[in-house]
């Protein structure tokens, strides 16, 4: 899905164990840029300069076609504006 993050249009994936429909997320797993933590399957490992953790329920953003950034579920309403109004409704309610 797409959203605006700090005025920039980005691709977003709500981290979950459900089947992945986003092509960029599937490719990142295939390229081993994303993986589930071997000790805690609710933690997502990903390439990051800051070493942030991503948890199930957080939102992973792909910026500039390669870099990843995480928006926590607590900050999603503040930081993301989804392009699909139905998604905004589901996230907010």
N, C-alpha and C positions, 0 to 999 in steps of 0.2 A: 504494500500500500504506500501511498505517497502522503507526505505531510510537509508543512513548512516548519523549519527549525532555525530560529534566529534570522528569519527573512529569506532563507535559502530552501529551495525545494529539494527534499531528500527522500530516499527509499527507507521504509521503516518496517520492521518485523517485530511483532509482539512475541517475545521469547516464550515458547511452550514446547511440550512434548507431542503436540498434535502433528499430523502430517504437514510438511512444509510445502507451500504452494509458490512461494517467492523464488524465482529462478536464481537470483543473486545469492540467496541464503543457501540453496542447495549446492551451488557451485563453490561457495566458500567452504562448506563441509567437505566436498569432494577434493578440494585443493588443500585440505587440512589447515585452513586459516581459522576455522571454527571447530570446536570439539566440546563434548561434554566432559566435565571434570570427572576423573576416574574414582574419586573418593566421595563426591557429592553430585549426584546426577541432576540436581537442580541448579548447578552452577555452570555457566557457559564460559569456556576458555576462548579467548580470541586475541588476535594481534593488536596490541595497544602499547603506545609509548608510555602511558601513565600507569599501566598495570591494573586498571579498574576491573572489578568483578561484575559480571552480569548474571542476574538471577531470573528464574522463571517468573514471568509477570512483568519484568522490565521490558523496555523497548530498545532494540538495537537499530542504530542508524548507520547507513552507508553513506559516507560523505566523499565527495570528489571521486566517486567510482571505485574507491579502494579502502579508504580509512574507515574504521568503525568507531562509533561513539555510543554510549549508553545513556538513556534517560530512564531514571528510576520510576517505578509506578507511582510514587508519591509526587513526582514533579511533572508527570505527563501533561496534565491540564495546563500547567504554567508554561511549559517549553514547546509543546507541539500543537499545531493546528492541522488537523487532518483534512485532506481535500474532499473526502467522502463524508457528507453530513451524517450518514447512517453510522459510520465508524465513530464520529464524535459523540453521537448519542450513546452507543454501546460502551464507550470508554467512560463516559461521565455518569452513567446511570447503572 
